[in-house]
Amino acid sequence: MYLMTPKLYACLGSGNCFKAWLALQQLGLSFEFHSVDVLSGEQKSAEFLAINPLGVVPYLVTPDGQGIGESNAMLWYLAEDTWLMPSSREDRAAALQWMFFEQSKLEPFISPARFFTTIVPSAKSERADDIAHWQRSAEPGLSRLNDHLTKSEFMVAGRYSLADIAVFGYTHVIEEAGISLANYPSIERWIDTIEVTKNFKPLSKMGPAQAAVAA
């Protein structure tokens, strides 16, 4: 069977889209990057709906042509049999716990607060009450994460893994959501640590594959 290069369809600046892109970079994998402009509605175009009928990004097309949606599912697929996957069953279960936590306790609040604070600031005044609600709603999850990272260098098993990438996606841009990192010193320390991991590339560089450092 002919195996093609993986294709990542992503919106520039998106924390969820960043996860799969960062994993691909850190694993040194070749891939095609296709930017989808969600602000202009490109994800609902006939061309993109032919690729992903759900009309959302991120979206990963695997080398055998299978499509995978949901950012953390993409991470699990990419990390399989690599150094990003925890080695024990217990640690893999712990990774899943934190990945579920990220999508339920962090992303739903940080993402919209950031969107109306930084991505579309023209709507900031109109959505001020919503932004304040999202910021308050993020606090319990951020406090729990900060407490965990006070006792652990990384999310799971004392080493960097896909769980860190999952949680990092939106947590590292909380200040763009109007939330001060100074209130969460252990999260701030963890962010600094992740930014010097192997083959790390920042969100601002998201785009076509960068030259990868040999593993």
Long-range contacts (C-beta under 8 A, 24 or more apart in sequence): 1-64, 3-63, 3-64, 4-63, 4-65, 5-30, 5-31, 5-32, 5-63, 6-30, 6-31, 6-32, 6-60, 6-61, 6-62, 6-63, 7-31, 7-32, 7-33, 7-34, 7-60, 7-61, 8-32, 8-33, 8-34, 8-58, 8-59, 8-60, 8-61, 9-34, 9-36, 9-48, 9-51, 9-52, 9-57, 9-58, 9-59, 9-60, 9-61, 10-34, 10-35, 10-36, 10-57, 10-58, 10-59, 10-206, 11-35, 11-36, 11-37, 11-38, 11-43, 11-57, 11-58, 12-206, 12-207, 13-119, 13-203, 13-206, 14-38, 14-57, 14-58, 15-107, 15-110, 15-111, 15-114, 15-169, 15-170, 15-172, 15-173, 15-203, 16-58, 16-71, 16-107, 16-111, 16-169, 16-170, 17-57, 17-58, 17-71, 17-206, 18-169, 18-203, 18-206, 19-58, 19-71, 19-72, 19-74, 19-75, 19-165, 19-166, 19-168, 19-169, 20-58, 20-60, 20-71, 20-74, 20-75, 20-78, 21-58, 21-201, 21-206, 22-165, 22-168, 22-200, 22-201, 23-74, 23-75, 23-78, 23-79, 23-84, 23-162, 23-165, 24-78, 24-209, 25-199, 25-200, 25-201, 25-209, 25-210, 25-212, 26-84, 26-165, 26-197, 26-198, 26-199, 26-200, 27-78, 27-79, 27-82, 27-84, 27-199, 27-215, 28-199, 28-212, 28-213, 28-214, 28-215, 29-78, 29-209, 29-212, 30-209, 31-209, 32-208, 32-209, 33-206, 33-207, 33-208, 33-209, 35-207, 39-119, 39-120, 71-166, 71-169, 72-99, 72-102, 72-103, 72-166, 75-99, 75-162, 75-165, 75-166, 76-162, 78-162, 79-161, 79-162, 84-160, 84-161, 84-162, 84-165, 85-161, 85-162, 86-156, 86-157, 86-161, 86-162, 86-163, 87-157, 88-157, 91-156, 91-157, 91-161, 94-155, 94-156, 94-157, 94-163, 95-155, 95-156, 95-161, 95-162, 95-163, 95-166, 98-155, 98-156, 98-163, 98-166, 98-167, 99-162, 99-163, 99-166, 99-167, 101-141, 101-144, 101-167, 102-166, 102-167, 102-169, 102-170, 102-171, 105-138, 105-140, 105-141, 105-144, 106-138, 106-141, 106-142, 106-145, 106-167, 106-170, 106-171, 107-169, 107-170, 108-137, 109-134, 109-135, 109-137, 109-138, 109-141, 109-177, 110-134, 110-138, 110-170, 110-171, 110-173, 110-174, 110-177, 110-179, 111-170, 111-177, 113-138, 113-177, 113-178, 113-179, 114-170, 114-173, 114-174, 114-176, 114-177, 117-176, 117-177, 117-178, 118-176, 118-177, 131-178, 134-177, 135-177, 135-178, 135-179, 138-174, 138-177, 138-179, 139-179, 142-171, 142-174, 142-179, 142-183, 142-184, 142-187, 143-184, 145-171, 145-184, 145-187, 146-184, 146-185, 146-186, 146-187, 147-186, 148-186, 149-186, 149-187, 149-189, 149-190, 150-186, 153-190, 153-193, 154-190, 154-193, 160-194, 160-197, 164-190, 164-194, 168-194, 172-203, 173-203
